[in-house]
Protein backbone atom coordinates (compact mmCIF):
# COMPACT_ATOMS: atom_id res chain seq x y z
CA UNK A 1 0.00 0.00 0.00
CA UNK A 2 2.89 2.34 0.70
CA UNK A 3 4.19 1.81 -2.81
CA UNK A 4 0.76 2.74 -4.20
CA UNK A 5 0.73 5.92 -2.14
CA UNK A 6 4.04 6.94 -3.62
CA UNK A 7 2.83 6.19 -7.11
CA UNK A 8 -0.11 8.56 -6.65
CA UNK A 9 2.14 11.53 -6.04
CA UNK A 10 2.69 13.86 -9.01
CA UNK A 11 6.02 13.54 -10.72
CA UNK A 12 8.95 15.50 -9.37
CA UNK A 13 9.18 17.41 -12.62
CA UNK A 14 6.00 19.20 -11.66
CA UNK A 15 8.50 21.86 -10.55
CA UNK A 16 9.16 22.31 -14.27
CA UNK A 17 5.45 22.87 -14.69
CA UNK A 18 5.67 25.58 -12.06
CA UNK A 19 8.42 27.31 -14.03
CA UNK A 20 6.37 27.11 -17.22
CA UNK A 21 3.34 28.47 -15.36
CA UNK A 22 5.36 31.48 -14.20
CA UNK A 23 6.48 32.14 -17.78
CA UNK A 24 2.89 31.85 -19.04
CA UNK A 25 1.52 34.26 -16.43
CA UNK A 26 4.39 36.70 -17.03
CA UNK A 27 3.78 36.55 -20.79
CA UNK A 28 0.09 37.31 -20.31
CA UNK A 29 0.80 40.25 -18.00
CA UNK A 30 3.42 41.71 -20.38
CA UNK A 31 1.13 41.34 -23.42
CA UNK A 32 -1.87 42.85 -21.68
CA UNK A 33 0.07 45.76 -20.12
CA UNK A 34 1.64 46.45 -23.52
CA UNK A 35 -1.84 46.54 -25.02
CA UNK A 36 -3.02 48.97 -22.35
CA UNK A 37 -0.07 51.27 -23.11
CA UNK A 38 -0.23 51.12 -26.90
CA UNK A 39 -4.02 51.01 -27.34
CA UNK A 40 -5.11 52.86 -24.21
CA UNK A 41 -6.77 55.54 -26.33
CA UNK A 42 -8.86 52.84 -28.04
CA UNK A 43 -10.34 51.48 -24.81
CA UNK A 44 -7.91 48.63 -24.17
CA UNK A 45 -7.25 49.91 -20.65
CA UNK A 46 -10.92 49.76 -19.67
CA UNK A 47 -11.87 46.98 -17.22
CA UNK A 48 -14.50 45.68 -19.63
CA UNK A 49 -11.79 44.78 -22.13
CA UNK A 50 -10.24 42.43 -19.57
CA UNK A 51 -13.55 40.81 -18.64
CA UNK A 52 -14.32 40.35 -22.35
CA UNK A 53 -11.45 37.84 -22.44
CA UNK A 54 -13.58 35.61 -20.20
CA UNK A 55 -16.91 36.48 -21.85
CA UNK A 56 -15.67 35.57 -25.34
CA UNK A 57 -13.79 32.43 -24.27
CA UNK A 58 -15.96 30.88 -21.53
CA UNK A 59 -16.75 27.84 -23.65
CA UNK A 60 -13.12 27.42 -24.72
CA UNK A 61 -11.97 27.61 -21.08
CA UNK A 62 -14.22 24.68 -20.12
CA UNK A 63 -13.27 22.66 -23.20
CA UNK A 64 -9.56 23.32 -22.56
CA UNK A 65 -9.94 21.98 -19.00
CA UNK A 66 -11.05 18.63 -20.41
CA UNK A 67 -8.27 18.72 -22.99
CA UNK A 68 -5.71 19.34 -20.24
CA UNK A 69 -6.83 16.30 -18.24
CA UNK A 70 -6.58 14.09 -21.31
CA UNK A 71 -3.18 15.48 -22.32
CA UNK A 72 -1.78 14.87 -18.84
CA UNK A 73 -2.53 11.16 -19.40
CA UNK A 74 -0.26 11.45 -22.50
CA UNK A 75 -3.34 11.40 -24.74
CA UNK A 76 -4.98 13.99 -26.96
CA UNK A 77 -8.48 14.83 -28.19
CA UNK A 78 -8.82 16.62 -31.52
CA UNK A 79 -12.58 16.05 -31.74
CA UNK A 80 -13.63 18.84 -29.37
CA UNK A 81 -14.26 21.39 -32.13
CA UNK A 82 -16.58 19.00 -33.96
CA UNK A 83 -18.29 18.09 -30.68
CA UNK A 84 -18.95 21.78 -30.09
CA UNK A 85 -20.39 22.23 -33.58
CA UNK A 86 -22.57 19.12 -33.16
CA UNK A 87 -23.82 20.28 -29.75
CA UNK A 88 -24.72 23.72 -31.11
CA UNK A 89 -26.46 22.31 -34.18
CA UNK A 90 -28.42 19.64 -32.30
CA UNK A 91 -29.69 21.91 -29.55
CA UNK A 92 -30.55 24.66 -32.08
CA UNK A 93 -32.42 22.14 -34.22
CA UNK A 94 -34.22 20.62 -31.24
CA UNK A 95 -35.31 23.96 -29.81
CA UNK A 96 -36.31 25.60 -33.10
CA UNK A 97 -37.78 22.65 -35.02
CA UNK A 98 -38.96 20.28 -32.31
CA UNK A 99 -39.95 22.56 -29.45
CA UNK A 100 -37.33 21.38 -26.94
CA UNK A 101 -36.74 23.55 -23.88
CA UNK A 102 -33.51 25.28 -22.94
CA UNK A 103 -33.15 22.86 -20.02
CA UNK A 104 -33.37 19.95 -22.44
CA UNK A 105 -30.57 21.60 -24.42
CA UNK A 106 -28.28 21.32 -21.40
CA UNK A 107 -29.07 17.60 -21.09
CA UNK A 108 -28.48 17.09 -24.83
CA UNK A 109 -25.06 18.75 -24.69
CA UNK A 110 -23.99 16.63 -21.71
CA UNK A 111 -25.32 13.46 -23.39
CA UNK A 112 -23.35 14.14 -26.58
CA UNK A 113 -20.20 14.87 -24.59
CA UNK A 114 -20.67 11.75 -22.43
CA UNK A 115 -21.19 9.55 -25.49
CA UNK A 116 -18.05 10.90 -27.13
CA UNK A 117 -15.97 10.56 -23.98
CA UNK A 118 -17.19 7.04 -23.25
CA UNK A 119 -16.72 5.63 -26.76
CA UNK A 120 -13.37 7.30 -27.39
CA UNK A 121 -12.19 6.43 -23.88
CA UNK A 122 -12.98 2.75 -24.34
CA UNK A 123 -11.20 2.65 -27.70
CA UNK A 124 -8.12 4.39 -26.31
CA UNK A 125 -7.86 2.68 -22.92
CA UNK A 126 -9.19 -0.84 -23.45
CA UNK A 127 -8.59 -1.37 -27.18
CA UNK A 128 -5.30 0.55 -26.97
CA UNK A 129 -5.84 2.44 -30.23
CA UNK A 130 -3.78 5.60 -30.64
CA UNK A 131 -5.68 8.63 -29.24
CA UNK A 132 -4.93 10.71 -32.32
CA UNK A 133 -6.54 8.15 -34.63
CA UNK A 134 -9.58 7.65 -32.39
CA UNK A 135 -10.27 11.34 -31.93
CA UNK A 136 -9.54 12.09 -35.60
CA UNK A 137 -12.35 9.68 -36.45
CA UNK A 138 -14.47 11.41 -33.81
CA UNK A 139 -13.71 14.78 -35.39
CA UNK A 140 -14.82 13.64 -38.85
CA UNK A 141 -17.91 11.91 -37.43
CA UNK A 142 -18.98 14.97 -35.45
CA UNK A 143 -18.56 17.35 -38.36
CA UNK A 144 -20.39 14.95 -40.66
CA UNK A 145 -23.28 14.47 -38.23
CA UNK A 146 -23.56 18.24 -37.89
CA UNK A 147 -24.18 18.44 -41.65
CA UNK A 148 -26.65 15.53 -41.46
CA UNK A 149 -28.75 17.46 -38.92
CA UNK A 150 -28.79 20.53 -41.15
CA UNK A 151 -26.62 22.19 -43.76
CA UNK A 152 -28.24 25.56 -43.05
CA UNK A 153 -27.56 27.86 -40.15
CA UNK A 154 -30.20 27.64 -37.43
CA UNK A 155 -30.57 30.74 -35.27
CA UNK A 156 -31.91 30.18 -31.78
CA UNK A 157 -34.99 32.20 -30.79
CA UNK A 158 -35.97 30.29 -27.64
CA UNK A 159 -36.81 32.96 -25.06
CA UNK A 160 -35.35 31.14 -22.07
CA UNK A 161 -32.14 30.36 -23.90
CA UNK A 162 -31.78 33.97 -25.08
CA UNK A 163 -32.46 35.26 -21.58
CA UNK A 164 -29.57 33.10 -20.34
CA UNK A 165 -27.34 34.32 -23.16
CA UNK A 166 -28.14 38.01 -22.67
CA UNK A 167 -28.25 38.18 -18.85
CA UNK A 168 -25.60 40.65 -17.73
CA UNK A 169 -24.13 40.68 -14.24
CA UNK A 170 -22.92 44.22 -13.41
CA UNK A 171 -19.65 44.60 -11.52
CA UNK A 172 -18.67 47.30 -9.01
CA UNK A 173 -15.81 48.45 -11.24
CA UNK A 174 -15.99 50.10 -14.62
CA UNK A 175 -15.07 53.24 -16.55
CA UNK A 176 -16.47 56.69 -17.32
CA UNK A 177 -17.57 57.95 -20.71
CA UNK A 178 -16.66 61.33 -22.16
CA UNK A 179 -19.61 62.90 -20.36
CA UNK A 180 -18.31 61.70 -16.99
CA UNK A 181 -21.01 59.07 -16.47
CA UNK A 182 -19.93 55.84 -14.78
CA UNK A 183 -20.40 52.69 -16.90
CA UNK A 184 -20.05 49.48 -14.87
CA UNK A 185 -18.25 46.51 -16.33
CA UNK A 186 -20.25 43.31 -16.69
CA UNK A 187 -19.94 39.59 -17.22
CA UNK A 188 -22.34 36.82 -18.19
CA UNK A 189 -23.26 33.73 -16.14
CA UNK A 190 -21.10 31.69 -18.52
CA UNK A 191 -18.01 33.38 -17.05
CA UNK A 192 -18.94 32.39 -13.49
CA UNK A 193 -19.62 28.82 -14.62
CA UNK A 194 -16.27 28.63 -16.45
CA UNK A 195 -14.31 29.97 -13.46
CA UNK A 196 -16.07 27.56 -11.08
CA UNK A 197 -15.21 24.64 -13.39
CA UNK A 198 -11.55 25.74 -13.50
CA UNK A 199 -11.44 25.75 -9.68
CA UNK A 200 -13.15 22.36 -9.45
CA UNK A 201 -10.79 20.78 -12.00
CA UNK A 202 -7.76 22.30 -10.25
CA UNK A 203 -8.90 20.84 -6.91
CA UNK A 204 -9.68 17.49 -8.56
CA UNK A 205 -6.25 17.22 -10.14
CA UNK A 206 -4.26 18.33 -7.09
CA UNK A 207 -6.07 16.87 -4.09
CA UNK A 208 -7.83 13.67 -5.22
CA UNK A 209 -6.67 10.15 -5.88
CA UNK A 210 -7.96 10.40 -9.44
CA UNK A 211 -5.87 13.50 -10.14
CA UNK A 212 -2.71 11.99 -8.71
CA UNK A 213 -3.34 8.80 -10.70
CA UNK A 214 -3.67 10.81 -13.93
CA UNK A 215 -0.30 12.48 -13.33
CA UNK A 216 1.34 9.15 -12.46
CA UNK A 217 -0.05 7.41 -15.56
CA UNK A 218 0.96 10.28 -17.82
CA UNK A 219 4.46 10.25 -16.36
CA UNK A 220 5.01 6.52 -16.83
CA UNK A 221 2.08 4.21 -17.44
CA UNK A 222 4.15 1.05 -16.98
CA UNK A 223 5.46 2.16 -13.59
CA UNK A 224 1.96 3.22 -12.54
CA UNK A 225 0.66 -0.23 -13.48
CA UNK A 226 3.39 -1.94 -11.49
CA UNK A 227 2.49 0.22 -8.48
CA UNK A 228 -1.07 -1.06 -8.53
CA UNK A 229 -2.92 1.67 -10.43
CA UNK A 230 -5.71 0.68 -12.80
CA UNK A 231 -4.33 2.45 -15.86
CA UNK A 232 -7.12 1.55 -18.26
CA UNK A 233 -9.94 2.59 -15.93
CA UNK A 234 -8.22 5.87 -15.04
CA UNK A 235 -7.68 6.72 -18.72
CA UNK A 236 -11.34 5.91 -19.41
CA UNK A 237 -12.43 8.23 -16.60
CA UNK A 238 -10.18 10.97 -17.98
CA UNK A 239 -11.74 10.71 -21.45
CA UNK A 240 -15.28 10.56 -20.04
CA UNK A 241 -14.63 13.67 -17.95
CA UNK A 242 -13.02 15.36 -20.94
CA UNK A 243 -16.05 14.48 -23.06
CA UNK A 244 -18.49 15.88 -20.48
CA UNK A 245 -16.51 19.12 -20.27
CA UNK A 246 -16.37 19.27 -24.07
CA UNK A 247 -20.15 18.86 -24.34
CA UNK A 248 -20.88 21.41 -21.63
CA UNK A 249 -18.28 23.78 -23.05
CA UNK A 250 -20.08 23.44 -26.38
CA UNK A 251 -23.29 24.54 -24.67
CA UNK A 252 -21.55 27.63 -23.24
CA UNK A 253 -20.09 28.28 -26.69
CA UNK A 254 -23.63 28.14 -28.11
CA UNK A 255 -24.83 30.65 -25.52
CA UNK A 256 -22.28 33.02 -27.01
CA UNK A 257 -23.20 32.39 -30.65
CA UNK A 258 -26.94 31.60 -30.28
CA UNK A 259 -26.84 29.58 -33.49
CA UNK A 260 -25.77 26.30 -35.02
CA UNK A 261 -24.03 25.81 -38.38
CA UNK A 262 -21.72 23.28 -40.02
CA UNK A 263 -18.52 25.35 -40.01
CA UNK A 264 -18.94 26.42 -36.39
CA UNK A 265 -16.01 26.06 -33.96
CA UNK A 266 -13.63 25.07 -36.75
CA UNK A 267 -10.12 25.01 -35.33
CA UNK A 268 -11.37 25.09 -31.73
CA UNK A 269 -9.52 21.86 -31.00
CA UNK A 270 -6.24 23.56 -31.91
CA UNK A 271 -7.12 26.50 -29.65
CA UNK A 272 -7.73 24.11 -26.74
CA UNK A 273 -4.52 22.15 -27.34
CA UNK A 274 -2.39 25.27 -27.81
CA UNK A 275 -3.87 26.84 -24.64
CA UNK A 276 -2.91 23.73 -22.68
CA UNK A 277 0.63 23.63 -24.11
CA UNK A 278 1.20 27.37 -23.62
CA UNK A 279 -0.10 26.86 -20.08
CA UNK A 280 2.61 24.30 -19.35
CA UNK A 281 1.02 20.96 -20.25
CA UNK A 282 3.54 18.56 -21.76
CA UNK A 283 2.55 16.76 -24.96
CA UNK A 284 4.31 13.69 -23.55
CA UNK A 285 2.04 13.69 -20.50
CA UNK A 286 2.52 13.76 -16.74
CA UNK A 287 2.82 17.54 -16.36
CA UNK A 288 0.26 20.32 -16.56
CA UNK A 289 -2.06 22.54 -14.53
CA UNK A 290 -5.63 23.78 -15.14
CA UNK A 291 -4.60 27.28 -13.99
CA UNK A 292 -1.84 27.31 -16.59
CA UNK A 293 -4.35 26.34 -19.28
CA UNK A 294 -6.64 29.17 -18.15
CA UNK A 295 -3.82 31.65 -18.73
CA UNK A 296 -3.14 29.97 -22.07
CA UNK A 297 -6.73 30.77 -23.09
CA UNK A 298 -6.36 34.34 -21.83
CA UNK A 299 -3.19 34.76 -23.90
CA UNK A 300 -5.07 33.60 -26.98
CA UNK A 301 -7.88 36.03 -26.16
CA UNK A 302 -5.39 38.86 -25.63
CA UNK A 303 -3.77 38.23 -29.01
CA UNK A 304 -7.22 38.36 -30.63
CA UNK A 305 -8.07 41.59 -28.81
CA UNK A 306 -4.76 43.23 -29.74
CA UNK A 307 -5.13 42.41 -33.43
CA UNK A 308 -8.79 43.44 -33.48
CA UNK A 309 -8.02 46.73 -31.71
CA UNK A 310 -5.10 47.41 -34.06
CA UNK A 311 -7.61 47.27 -36.90
CA UNK A 312 -5.45 46.83 -40.01
CA UNK A 313 -4.12 43.29 -39.57
CA UNK A 314 -5.95 40.23 -40.86
CA UNK A 315 -7.62 37.94 -38.32
CA UNK A 316 -5.28 35.20 -39.58
CA UNK A 317 -2.51 36.88 -37.60
CA UNK A 318 -4.11 35.41 -34.48
CA UNK A 319 -3.28 31.94 -35.80
CA UNK A 320 0.20 33.01 -36.88
CA UNK A 321 1.13 34.49 -33.49
CA UNK A 322 -0.49 31.59 -31.63
CA UNK A 323 1.45 29.05 -33.68
CA UNK A 324 4.70 30.92 -32.98
CA UNK A 325 3.98 30.86 -29.24
CA UNK A 326 3.09 27.19 -29.45
CA UNK A 327 6.43 26.39 -31.11
CA UNK A 328 8.25 28.49 -28.51
CA UNK A 329 6.69 26.62 -25.59
CA UNK A 330 7.24 23.21 -27.19
CA UNK A 331 10.94 24.03 -27.67
CA UNK A 332 11.12 25.37 -24.11
CA UNK A 333 9.55 22.17 -22.78
CA UNK A 334 12.08 20.12 -24.73
CA UNK A 335 15.00 22.16 -23.33
CA UNK A 336 13.72 21.78 -19.75
CA UNK A 337 13.36 18.04 -20.32
CA UNK A 338 16.95 17.75 -21.57
CA UNK A 339 18.25 19.77 -18.62
CA UNK A 340 16.37 17.54 -16.19
CA UNK A 341 17.74 14.38 -17.85
CA UNK A 342 21.32 15.67 -17.41
CA UNK A 343 20.66 16.37 -13.74
C-alpha positions in Angstrom: 0.0 0.0 0.0 2.9 2.3 0.7 4.2 1.8 -2.8 0.8 2.7 -4.2 0.7 5.9 -2.1 4.0 6.9 -3.6 2.8 6.2 -7.1 -0.1 8.6 -6.7 2.1 11.5 -6.0 2.7 13.9 -9.0 6.0 13.5 -10.7 8.9 15.5 -9.4 9.2 17.4 -12.6 6.0 19.2 -11.7 8.5 21.9 -10.6 9.2 22.3 -14.3 5.4 22.9 -14.7 5.7 25.6 -12.1 8.4 27.3 -14.0 6.4 27.1 -17.2 3.3 28.5 -15.4 5.4 31.5 -14.2 6.5 32.1 -17.8 2.9 31.8 -19.0 1.5 34.3 -16.4 4.4 36.7 -17.0 3.8 36.6 -20.8 0.1 37.3 -20.3 0.8 40.2 -18.0 3.4 41.7 -20.4 1.1 41.3 -23.4 -1.9 42.9 -21.7 0.1 45.8 -20.1 1.6 46.5 -23.5 -1.8 46.5 -25.0 -3.0 49.0 -22.3 -0.1 51.3 -23.1 -0.2 51.1 -26.9 -4.0 51.0 -27.3 -5.1 52.9 -24.2 -6.8 55.5 -26.3 -8.9 52.8 -28.0 -10.3 51.5 -24.8 -7.9 48.6 -24.2 -7.2 49.9 -20.6 -10.9 49.8 -19.7 -11.9 47.0 -17.2 -14.5 45.7 -19.6 -11.8 44.8 -22.1 -10.2 42.4 -19.6 -13.5 40.8 -18.6 -14.3 40.4 -22.3 -11.4 37.8 -22.4 -13.6 35.6 -20.2 -16.9 36.5 -21.9 -15.7 35.6 -25.3 -13.8 32.4 -24.3 -16.0 30.9 -21.5 -16.7 27.8 -23.7 -13.1 27.4 -24.7 -12.0 27.6 -21.1 -14.2 24.7 -20.1 -13.3 22.7 -23.2 -9.6 23.3 -22.6 -9.9 22.0 -19.0 -11.0 18.6 -20.4 -8.3 18.7 -23.0 -5.7 19.3 -20.2 -6.8 16.3 -18.2 -6.6 14.1 -21.3 -3.2 15.5 -22.3 -1.8 14.9 -18.8 -2.5 11.2 -19.4 -0.3 11.5 -22.5 -3.3 11.4 -24.7 -5.0 14.0 -27.0 -8.5 14.8 -28.2 -8.8 16.6 -31.5 -12.6 16.0 -31.7 -13.6 18.8 -29.4 -14.3 21.4 -32.1 -16.6 19.0 -34.0 -18.3 18.1 -30.7 -19.0 21.8 -30.1 -20.4 22.2 -33.6 -22.6 19.1 -33.2 -23.8 20.3 -29.8 -24.7 23.7 -31.1 -26.5 22.3 -34.2 -28.4 19.6 -32.3 -29.7 21.9 -29.5 -30.5 24.7 -32.1 -32.4 22.1 -34.2 -34.2 20.6 -31.2 -35.3 24.0 -29.8 -36.3 25.6 -33.1 -37.8 22.7 -35.0 -39.0 20.3 -32.3 -39.9 22.6 -29.4 -37.3 21.4 -26.9 -36.7 23.6 -23.9 -33.5 25.3 -22.9 -33.1 22.9 -20.0 -33.4 19.9 -22.4 -30.6 21.6 -24.4 -28.3 21.3 -21.4 -29.1 17.6 -21.1 -28.5 17.1 -24.8 -25.1 18.8 -24.7 -24.0 16.6 -21.7 -25.3 13.5 -23.4 -23.4 14.1 -26.6 -20.2 14.9 -24.6 -20.7 11.7 -22.4 -21.2 9.5 -25.5 -18.0 10.9 -27.1 -16.0 10.6 -24.0 -17.2 7.0 -23.3 -16.7 5.6 -26.8 -13.4 7.3 -27.4 -12.2 6.4 -23.9 -13.0 2.7 -24.3 -11.2 2.6 -27.7 -8.1 4.4 -26.3 -7.9 2.7 -22.9 -9.2 -0.8 -23.4 -8.6 -1.4 -27.2 -5.3 0.6 -27.0 -5.8 2.4 -30.2 -3.8 5.6 -30.6 -5.7 8.6 -29.2 -4.9 10.7 -32.3 -6.5 8.1 -34.6 -9.6 7.6 -32.4 -10.3 11.3 -31.9 -9.5 12.1 -35.6 -12.4 9.7 -36.4 -14.5 11.4 -33.8 -13.7 14.8 -35.4 -14.8 13.6 -38.8 -17.9 11.9 -37.4 -19.0 15.0 -35.5 -18.6 17.4 -38.4 -20.4 15.0 -40.7 -23.3 14.5 -38.2 -23.6 18.2 -37.9 -24.2 18.4 -41.7 -26.6 15.5 -41.5 -28.7 17.5 -38.9 -28.8 20.5 -41.2 -26.6 22.2 -43.8 -28.2 25.6 -43.1 -27.6 27.9 -40.2 -30.2 27.6 -37.4 -30.6 30.7 -35.3 -31.9 30.2 -31.8 -35.0 32.2 -30.8 -36.0 30.3 -27.6 -36.8 33.0 -25.1 -35.4 31.1 -22.1 -32.1 30.4 -23.9 -31.8 34.0 -25.1 -32.5 35.3 -21.6 -29.6 33.1 -20.3 -27.3 34.3 -23.2 -28.1 38.0 -22.7 -28.3 38.2 -18.9 -25.6 40.6 -17.7 -24.1 40.7 -14.2 -22.9 44.2 -13.4 -19.6 44.6 -11.5 -18.7 47.3 -9.0 -15.8 48.5 -11.2 -16.0 50.1 -14.6 -15.1 53.2 -16.5 -16.5 56.7 -17.3 -17.6 58.0 -20.7 -16.7 61.3 -22.2 -19.6 62.9 -20.4 -18.3 61.7 -17.0 -21.0 59.1 -16.5 -19.9 55.8 -14.8 -20.4 52.7 -16.9 -20.1 49.5 -14.9 -18.3 46.5 -16.3 -20.2 43.3 -16.7 -19.9 39.6 -17.2 -22.3 36.8 -18.2 -23.3 33.7 -16.1 -21.1 31.7 -18.5 -18.0 33.4 -17.0 -18.9 32.4 -13.5 -19.6 28.8 -14.6 -16.3 28.6 -16.4 -14.3 30.0 -13.5 -16.1 27.6 -11.1 -15.2 24.6 -13.4 -11.5 25.7 -13.5 -11.4 25.8 -9.7 -13.1 22.4 -9.4 -10.8 20.8 -12.0 -7.8 22.3 -10.2 -8.9 20.8 -6.9 -9.7 17.5 -8.6 -6.2 17.2 -10.1 -4.3 18.3 -7.1 -6.1 16.9 -4.1 -7.8 13.7 -5.2 -6.7 10.1 -5.9 -8.0 10.4 -9.4 -5.9 13.5 -10.1 -2.7 12.0 -8.7 -3.3 8.8 -10.7 -3.7 10.8 -13.9 -0.3 12.5 -13.3 1.3 9.2 -12.5 0.0 7.4 -15.6 1.0 10.3 -17.8 4.5 10.2 -16.4 5.0 6.5 -16.8 2.1 4.2 -17.4 4.1 1.1 -17.0 5.5 2.2 -13.6 2.0 3.2 -12.5 0.7 -0.2 -13.5 3.4 -1.9 -11.5 2.5 0.2 -8.5 -1.1 -1.1 -8.5 -2.9 1.7 -10.4 -5.7 0.7 -12.8 -4.3 2.4 -15.9 -7.1 1.6 -18.3 -9.9 2.6 -15.9 -8.2 5.9 -15.0 -7.7 6.7 -18.7 -11.3 5.9 -19.4 -12.4 8.2 -16.6 -10.2 11.0 -18.0 -11.7 10.7 -21.5 -15.3 10.6 -20.0 -14.6 13.7 -18.0 -13.0 15.4 -20.9 -16.1 14.5 -23.1 -18.5 15.9 -20.5 -16.5 19.1 -20.3 -16.4 19.3 -24.1 -20.1 18.9 -24.3 -20.9 21.4 -21.6 -18.3 23.8 -23.1 -20.1 23.4 -26.4 -23.3 24.5 -24.7 -21.5 27.6 -23.2 -20.1 28.3 -26.7 -23.6 28.1 -28.1 -24.8 30.6 -25.5 -22.3 33.0 -27.0 -23.2 32.4 -30.7 -26.9 31.6 -30.3 -26.8 29.6 -33.5 -25.8 26.3 -35.0 -24.0 25.8 -38.4 -21.7 23.3 -40.0 -18.5 25.4 -40.0 -18.9 26.4 -36.4 -16.0 26.1 -34.0 -13.6 25.1 -36.7 -10.1 25.0 -35.3 -11.4 25.1 -31.7 -9.5 21.9 -31.0 -6.2 23.6 -31.9 -7.1 26.5 -29.7 -7.7 24.1 -26.7 -4.5 22.1 -27.3 -2.4 25.3 -27.8 -3.9 26.8 -24.6 -2.9 23.7 -22.7 0.6 23.6 -24.1 1.2 27.4 -23.6 -0.1 26.9 -20.1 2.6 24.3 -19.4 1.0 21.0 -20.2 3.5 18.6 -21.8 2.6 16.8 -25.0 4.3 13.7 -23.6 2.0 13.7 -20.5 2.5 13.8 -16.7 2.8 17.5 -16.4 0.3 20.3 -16.6 -2.1 22.5 -14.5 -5.6 23.8 -15.1 -4.6 27.3 -14.0 -1.8 27.3 -16.6 -4.4 26.3 -19.3 -6.6 29.2 -18.1 -3.8 31.7 -18.7 -3.1 30.0 -22.1 -6.7 30.8 -23.1 -6.4 34.3 -21.8 -3.2 34.8 -23.9 -5.1 33.6 -27.0 -7.9 36.0 -26.2 -5.4 38.9 -25.6 -3.8 38.2 -29.0 -7.2 38.4 -30.6 -8.1 41.6 -28.8 -4.8 43.2 -29.7 -5.1 42.4 -33.4 -8.8 43.4 -33.5 -8.0 46.7 -31.7 -5.1 47.4 -34.1 -7.6 47.3 -36.9 -5.5 46.8 -40.0 -4.1 43.3 -39.6 -5.9 40.2 -40.9 -7.6 37.9 -38.3 -5.3 35.2 -39.6 -2.5 36.9 -37.6 -4.1 35.4 -34.5 -3.3 31.9 -35.8 0.2 33.0 -36.9 1.1 34.5 -33.5 -0.5 31.6 -31.6 1.5 29.1 -33.7 4.7 30.9 -33.0 4.0 30.9 -29.2 3.1 27.2 -29.5 6.4 26.4 -31.1 8.2 28.5 -28.5 6.7 26.6 -25.6 7.2 23.2 -27.2 10.9 24.0 -27.7 11.1 25.4 -24.1 9.6 22.2 -22.8 12.1 20.1 -24.7 15.0 22.2 -23.3 13.7 21.8 -19.8 13.4 18.0 -20.3 16.9 17.7 -21.6 18.2 19.8 -18.6 16.4 17.5 -16.2 17.7 14.4 -17.8 21.3 15.7 -17.4 20.7 16.4 -13.7 
